[in-house]
């Protein structure tokens, strides 16, 4: 029964990782901004750690333990987690860079250098202790490392989101009030089960689910829960109408509808003028909103007027 549960969780983990990476790629393609490159890298690195460091542990303990000694299981387990930890460090770096960009802060190369130096020095120390201290509880050490560092960098991300640079954030105030608490709750859900694992199996399952599902939050919310106005408006600068429509992938029929919306016509009036059904107008309008990342006519009109 437990093995079937493990199979199911592994499939769910793959699906959640795919969702996070696909939606991040979609944001990067839509806005062509370095901010969303950082988000995409975060998703790639965090899920790489998830499969190396987390699922590697599960596979070794559940599937190899009947065939090799406990000492070999422990050794392979240590190798698996050590291979995954560098990806975790890069994931945390990309998270900090991403939320810094959302809050209007510029990239700081000195911070990146200091961050990598500190974290890889810490990883070197952990690797040294694991390979040279036989009496040390390796799992407890890595678990404490993950909890402490995850708390630290999650709090840093929450702080950067909650207190943006004045006049420069990419997202709205109400988005910050959603994203900051959500990141805090995800952090708690990812760290709390580790206190009780491996003494109990269910906290481990909850941790895996919280890890893979929690890390899809940012790409899901930014795709479907908000309007990223700063980047959307910037895309209209110095473009002709033809370039604008091409950039957003707006079809000729959708182009006609955009013009009529900007002329102040209602959906019914557009339907009558273009000799198409009212539902067709609504369908085209919905697709236009989606492609240009706006939520209503006023935002679409303001976006188009940036060209004038």
Secondary structure by P-SEA (a helix, b strand, c coil): caaaaaaaaaaaaaaaaaaaaaaaaaaaaacccaaaaaaaaaaaaaaaaaaacaaaaaaaaccccccccaaaaaaaaaaaaaaaaaaaaaaaaaaaaaaaaaacccccaaaaaaaaaaaaaaaaaaaaaaacccccaaaaaaaaaaaaaaaaaaaaaaaaaaccccccccccaaaaacaaaaaaaaaaaaccccccccccaaaaaaaaaaaaaaaaaaaaaaaccccccaaaaaaaccccaaaaaaaacccaaaaaaaaaaaacccaaaaaaaacccaaaaaaaaaaaaaaaccccaaaaaaaaaccc
